[in-house]
Structures are given as C-alpha cells and as structure tokens.
Amino acid sequence: MSQTDSPALKEFYEAQCRAHGHEPGIVQFPVPGLPTAVFVADDVDRAWDVLGPYLLHDAVMAASYRPHDDSVASITRADSVDALHDEGGPYRIFTADEATDYVRGGRPLPLHPLCGGIARRCLDLSRTRAPPPGVRISGPRVNFTTPSRRVASQDSHSAQDR
C-alpha cells in the first residue's frame, strides 16, 4: 500500500516489475480523506482515552520526518489527542457497527493494531465483531473495556495468538 496517491509511482512500479521479468501485483493507493490507521472498539471515547496518546505520538513522529510535506496520506499536523480525534483524518476509531458499514461501503479497513503496540484488543474486536460481509473469522473474542486482561472465547487458538 502506497502512502502517496501518485500515478507516476504506479507507472514506475509496473515498469520495474516488467523490467525484472515479473507481472505487477496489486497496487493500492490511498484515497484522500480516508483513514490510514483504523481501530475498532466497543467504547470509542474510552478507546480514544486509552489509545489517543499513543496515536498522537505516532502521528507527531511521522510528521516530524516530513516537516513540509503533506502529500503522505498518514501525515497529520494534529498537536493534541482532541485535535487528532476531531479532524477525522488518518487516525480513526470505529465501533464494530461503524467498521462494518465502512467496509460494506466498498472501502478497505486499514487496521493498524501495532501502532503503540497496545491495540491487540482492537484487532481482535475487528476480527470477531466486524468481519467483512459473508466472512467468519475465528479467534479470541475480546472485551475492550477490560484493558488489564483479555477475555477469550471458547475458540481454540495457539499460544502464538496470545
């Protein structure tokens, strides 16, 4: 997935693939105004309270690498958690129903569970409560409102998933 919406980048990628004997693969470019880092939570306000400082740190660090370049889809100039939340920009937190509606609208759901390294609950919730239409994904079910422990379902999963 590209971070810039550049037709020239797509052309370059395709030309380089062919020059090296490969058919180009799928290329995904960001759509201006759509999020690039989505989290799914039962309680969006609580999730912003918990994840917001980490998301802001991620946003500020990413923006610091490109101080005068806003062509990158994930760049925001938000300087507070409230600003990050209110702008409706690259960082978003949806309820499971909002995530489902978003995907049903034909848009990809760019989950970013490792942002801050603490958002596993959001990833698990997106797998169990907001799967794409017609898809059942097995795995642990997680209650986001219990941040100190995971509440696993009857589904079996390996220690690697824990």
Secondary structure, DSSP 8 states (H G I E B T S, - for coil): --SS--HHHHHHHHHHHHHTT----------TTS-SEEEE-SSHHHHHHHHHHHHHHHHHHHHHTSTT---STT-----SHHHHHHHT-SEEEE-HHHHHHHHHTT----B-TTGGG--HHHHHHHHHHS--TT----S----TT-TTS----S----GGG-
